[in-house]
């Protein structure tokens, strides 16, 4: 399994105005270092000063060109949905499709992490009942998903259509309750925080089963946010035991807390990144409590590079139309690093990807490989909206493997 690495933008250290440029500088440096994404906390209030995530992400998107920008996480029901949809659509448009929307009900560990609060008064101030957060979150996300692609949508008793239409950004659903997991399966992406590799591995069968029930995804993608404090290479490591107060606050046990951080030297952090990847994590988002984000980003980049040497390259490609006939296929491929006899492994099974579509996907992969000897594993393939045809899968396979090869060559790793 391959894994993408993202980093949280720095937290504010007090009220100093001199920190205003830190966020843009951090995003630019994260892009230079090759991280996949940068993230901003979505809390309204907290134990520390918190900037509005939409404004923050807009600023960093304007200062970068490649790196994705994400909410970690957004509690949609406390916002006016029409206005929020307009903000998200504008950010997706101006970032040229780089937006990631982490979202949850405000009742999980996310609510207290990175300076937030499990704070029903915020809901009261917004005129929204905290007790109905599950139903309200479902409705809000459904409305956002529809509004972003310019579908006529009922909001507040009126029908609304937003323009311009944008490509729908991924919705990454946080939380760990049954309702949260069902929501994650429906939207195709789960985003827990403070999770260990063993915990993720235990949860994947349940998540896969829920994904199969939707008939739309094989297994939702998994992004995990974890704390990270990295020391200099060669530093003697001293592990601290998890604080009991912290465990009670986040509702996690000591075993999980001890296993989740990506910490220590870059070499040790790389081992933990590989462990997360092999447990089934698709994206790992690191959060650094240290005010010296410059050093932490550098060490995290070293760890990510070391981990990549142990993992295949992964690329996801989307082909086809979201609304027209012919379907919309999204295919994720793992490209094995070691050359060898070409082998196409469809681990999904005929009940998910039948022979005709698998053959079309393989044909596209062969075209993309253009004679190179590689092993390609189909990590995930699914269809949205309507049934995709063989042409769409052929196009998706060719695009995914071509992009993976291009990324490998750009990194100088052949």
Secondary structure as GFF3:
##gff-version 3
##sequence-region A 1 414
A	DSSP	beta_strand	4	8	.	.	.	ID=ss1
A	DSSP	three_ten_helix	17	19	.	.	.	ID=ss2
A	DSSP	alpha_helix	22	32	.	.	.	ID=ss3
A	DSSP	beta_strand	37	40	.	.	.	ID=ss4
A	DSSP	alpha_helix	53	62	.	.	.	ID=ss5
A	DSSP	beta_strand	68	74	.	.	.	ID=ss6
A	DSSP	three_ten_helix	76	78	.	.	.	ID=ss7
A	DSSP	alpha_helix	81	94	.	.	.	ID=ss8
A	DSSP	beta_strand	99	103	.	.	.	ID=ss9
A	DSSP	three_ten_helix	109	115	.	.	.	ID=ss10
A	DSSP	alpha_helix	120	125	.	.	.	ID=ss11
A	DSSP	three_ten_helix	130	132	.	.	.	ID=ss12
A	DSSP	alpha_helix	133	148	.	.	.	ID=ss13
A	DSSP	beta_strand	153	155	.	.	.	ID=ss14
A	DSSP	beta_strand	158	160	.	.	.	ID=ss15
A	DSSP	beta_strand	170	173	.	.	.	ID=ss16
A	DSSP	alpha_helix	178	187	.	.	.	ID=ss17
A	DSSP	beta_strand	189	193	.	.	.	ID=ss18
A	DSSP	alpha_helix	197	214	.	.	.	ID=ss19
A	DSSP	beta_strand	221	227	.	.	.	ID=ss20
A	DSSP	beta_strand	230	231	.	.	.	ID=ss21
A	DSSP	alpha_helix	244	250	.	.	.	ID=ss22
A	DSSP	alpha_helix	254	260	.	.	.	ID=ss23
A	DSSP	beta_strand	264	265	.	.	.	ID=ss24
A	DSSP	alpha_helix	266	279	.	.	.	ID=ss25
A	DSSP	beta_strand	283	287	.	.	.	ID=ss26
A	DSSP	alpha_helix	293	308	.	.	.	ID=ss27
A	DSSP	beta_strand	313	320	.	.	.	ID=ss28
A	DSSP	beta_strand	328	335	.	.	.	ID=ss29
A	DSSP	beta_strand	343	345	.	.	.	ID=ss30
A	DSSP	alpha_helix	355	369	.	.	.	ID=ss31
A	DSSP	beta_strand	375	384	.	.	.	ID=ss32
A	DSSP	alpha_helix	390	410	.	.	.	ID=ss33
###
